[in-house]
Amino acid sequence: MVEEEFKDIGQEEKPEEKSEGYVRVKLPSRREVLGILDQRAGASRIIVRCMDGKTRNCRVPGRLRRRLWLRPGDVVIVAPWEFNNEKGDVLFKYNPTQVSWLKRNGYLKEIEEEF
């Protein structure tokens, strides 16, 4: 007799994920800068320490408010305002894999020295 293995409906074999792979990382363009979220200020505003040495009071634009959940320590791309350089908009949040890529390639070198 041939023995058959019976599986429960919820138990499916999952293919093994490869740990090696390409990581696509969005880099800041011309006027944009990388920054680390320092503190939430309320009303969709946050305090961000930017890589150019300034601390900016940034806001999350309306189109990103529900999609972009930010916590202190997150790495983000900030677009400084043209008329007031002390303020800016948060455009993008990096996930942990992208942050490790940024550190490996030297984009977050200054931040590692601070902590």
C-alpha positions as CSV (number, residue, x, y, z in Angstrom):
1,M,0.0,0.0,0.0
2,V,1.2,3.5,-0.8
3,E,1.1,5.9,2.1
4,E,-0.3,9.3,1.2
5,E,0.3,12.5,3.1
6,F,-2.8,14.4,3.8
7,K,-2.5,18.1,4.4
8,D,-5.0,20.4,6.2
9,I,-6.6,23.0,4.1
10,G,-4.7,25.9,5.8
11,Q,-1.3,24.1,5.5
12,E,0.3,24.8,2.1
13,E,3.9,24.5,1.3
14,K,5.6,27.9,1.0
15,P,8.5,28.3,-1.4
16,E,11.7,29.4,0.2
17,E,12.4,33.0,-0.3
18,K,15.9,33.9,-1.4
19,S,17.7,36.3,0.9
20,E,20.0,37.4,-1.9
21,G,18.3,39.8,-4.3
22,Y,18.2,43.2,-5.7
23,V,17.0,46.1,-3.6
24,R,15.5,49.1,-5.5
25,V,16.2,52.3,-3.5
26,K,14.8,55.7,-4.4
27,L,17.5,58.3,-3.9
28,P,16.9,62.0,-3.3
29,S,17.0,64.2,-6.4
30,R,18.2,67.8,-6.8
31,R,16.7,69.7,-3.9
32,E,15.6,66.7,-1.8
33,V,17.6,65.5,1.3
34,L,17.6,62.4,3.4
35,G,16.6,62.8,7.0
36,I,15.7,61.0,10.2
37,L,12.4,61.6,12.0
38,D,13.1,63.0,15.4
39,Q,9.7,63.7,16.9
40,R,6.1,63.8,15.9
41,A,4.6,67.3,16.4
42,G,0.9,66.5,15.7
43,A,-1.4,67.7,12.9
44,S,0.6,65.8,10.3
45,R,3.8,67.6,11.2
46,I,7.1,66.1,12.3
47,I,10.5,67.3,13.3
48,V,13.2,65.8,10.9
49,R,17.0,66.0,11.3
50,C,18.3,66.3,7.7
51,M,21.7,65.2,6.3
52,D,22.5,68.8,5.4
53,G,22.8,69.6,9.1
54,K,19.4,71.4,9.5
55,T,16.4,70.4,11.6
56,R,13.2,71.0,9.7
57,N,9.6,71.2,10.7
58,C,8.1,69.0,8.0
59,R,4.5,68.1,7.0
60,V,3.1,65.0,5.4
61,P,1.1,66.1,2.2
62,G,-2.6,65.1,2.1
63,R,-2.1,62.5,-0.6
64,L,0.3,60.6,1.7
65,R,-1.4,61.1,5.1
66,R,-3.2,57.7,5.3
67,R,-0.6,55.7,3.4
68,L,2.6,57.0,5.2
69,W,2.8,56.0,8.9
70,L,5.8,57.6,10.5
71,R,7.6,56.9,13.8
72,P,10.7,58.4,15.4
73,G,13.8,56.9,13.9
74,D,12.3,56.4,10.4
75,V,14.5,57.5,7.4
76,V,12.7,59.7,5.0
77,I,13.2,61.9,1.9
78,V,12.4,65.6,2.6
79,A,11.8,68.3,0.0
80,P,12.7,71.7,1.6
81,W,10.3,74.6,0.8
82,E,11.8,77.1,-1.6
83,F,10.7,80.2,0.3
84,N,11.4,78.9,3.8
85,N,14.3,76.5,4.2
86,E,13.4,75.6,7.8
87,K,10.3,73.8,6.6
88,G,9.7,70.9,4.2
89,D,7.5,68.1,2.9
90,V,8.0,64.4,3.5
91,L,7.9,62.6,0.2
92,F,9.0,59.0,0.9
93,K,9.7,56.6,3.8
94,Y,12.4,53.9,3.5
95,N,11.8,50.4,4.7
96,P,14.4,48.5,6.8
97,T,16.0,46.7,3.8
98,Q,16.4,50.0,2.0
99,V,17.9,51.7,5.1
100,S,20.5,48.9,5.4
101,W,21.4,49.4,1.7
102,L,21.8,53.2,2.2
103,K,24.1,52.6,5.2
104,R,26.2,50.0,3.2
105,N,26.6,52.4,0.3
106,G,27.5,55.5,2.4
107,Y,24.4,57.6,2.1
108,L,23.7,57.5,5.9
109,K,27.3,57.6,7.1
110,E,26.8,60.9,9.1
111,I,23.8,59.4,10.9
112,E,25.8,56.3,12.1
113,E,28.4,58.6,13.6
114,E,25.8,60.5,15.6
115,F,24.3,57.5,17.3
